[in-house]
Amino acid sequence: MKKILVSLFFVMFSFQVSAASTPVVDEDSVVFFNEESPFETDHKFALKSNRGLTEMKLDVAFHDQTAGSVSGFGLQLLKAGTVIKELIENTSGSFSMVLATASNYSVRFLGTDGLAGSATLSASAVPVPAAVWLFGSALMGLFGASRRKSSAIAA
């Protein structure tokens, strides 16, 4: 039993070490990607929350390093190899998306005949709508009213 626990510990540690090579985008960091044309690489990153959030807003800004040098310049956001957002602009662009945290994503540059492109990724918290708080307080009120009614019947 002890050998199994020790081996599990080492397996978990090895996965953690390999995950460190993937850049992490969280509330306190900004990740930059640069690539020279022709754009062929998928730049992987992990979206995580330091505050335990399950969803975060990812802000992506991309830029043609030598303005106007890339024809059809753009950026794709991928999850598990599937494109979830694509934006094609002439020299630069930006978009924001709410995404699930603790997931791995990729950024792919688009375009040909250019020199270089860059992208900046940053994340911020998604605010909880006021309706959630109101709904929760209404449920608590209904629970309290039903409890009061059941205790009145028992007496």
Summary of the structure (lengths in Angstrom):
residues: 155
radius of gyration: 23.3
end to end distance: 55.5
largest distance: 83.3
contacts: 412
relative contact order: 0.21
helix: 28%
strand: 45%
